[in-house]
C-alpha cells in the first residue's frame, strides 16, 4: 500500500464517519421533535377530564387531603393536639 493509497483510504473513512455522524444528528433532532409532540399531547390529555387515566400531574409539595378534602395534619400537629 502506497502513501497515496493510505491517504485515500483515510479520507474515505473520514467521509464515512462524517456522514454517519450527520445521520445520527438528524435522527436525534427528529426524535427530539417527536418527544416534544408526544409530551404536548399528553399534557393536553391531562387537562381533558374525558380522557380516562390521564390525570393531571400532582404537585409533589402538596399535602395529601383526607376523605373530607381537608389537608391531613402532620404528625407534629397531631401530637400537639393530643396534649
C-alpha positions in Angstrom: 0.0 0.0 0.0 1.5 3.3 -1.0 1.3 6.5 0.9 -1.2 7.8 -1.6 -3.5 4.7 -1.1 -3.3 5.1 2.6 -4.3 8.8 2.5 -7.1 7.9 0.1 -8.4 5.2 2.4 -8.1 7.5 5.4 -10.1 10.2 3.6 -12.8 7.7 2.6 -13.1 6.5 6.2 -13.3 10.2 7.4 -16.1 10.9 4.9 -18.0 7.8 6.0 -17.7 8.8 9.7 -18.8 12.3 9.0 -21.8 11.0 7.0 -22.7 8.7 9.9 -22.4 11.5 12.4 -24.7 13.7 10.3 -27.3 10.9 10.0 -27.2 10.4 13.8 -27.6 14.1 14.4 -30.6 14.3 12.0 -32.2 11.3 13.8 -31.6 12.8 17.2 -33.2 16.1 16.1 -36.2 14.1 14.7 -36.6 12.1 17.9 -36.4 15.3 19.9 -39.3 16.8 17.9 -41.3 13.6 18.3 -40.7 13.6 22.1 -41.9 17.2 22.3 -45.0 16.4 20.3 -45.9 13.4 22.5 -45.2 15.4 25.7 -47.5 18.2 24.4 -50.2 15.7 23.5 -50.0 14.1 26.9 -50.3 17.4 28.7 -53.3 18.3 26.6 -54.9 14.9 27.5 -54.2 15.5 31.2 -56.2 18.7 31.0 -59.2 16.9 29.4 -61.4 15.2 32.0 -62.9 13.0 29.3 -59.6 11.1 28.8 -59.6 8.1 31.2 -56.3 7.6 33.1 -54.8 10.9 32.1 -55.0 12.6 35.5 -53.2 15.9 35.9 -49.7 15.7 37.4 -49.8 16.2 41.2 -47.8 18.8 42.9 -45.1 16.9 44.9 -45.2 19.6 47.6 -49.0 19.5 48.0 -50.1 17.8 51.2 -52.5 14.9 50.7 -56.1 15.5 51.6 -58.2 13.3 53.9 -61.5 12.0 52.7 -63.3 15.2 53.7 -61.0 17.1 51.4 -59.0 18.8 54.2 -55.3 18.6 54.2 -54.1 15.9 56.7 -52.5 17.1 59.9 -48.8 16.4 60.1 -47.6 14.1 62.9 -46.2 17.1 64.9 -49.6 18.9 64.6 -51.4 15.7 65.8 -49.0 15.4 68.8 -49.7 19.0 69.9 -53.5 18.5 69.5 -53.4 15.4 71.7 -51.8 17.2 74.6 
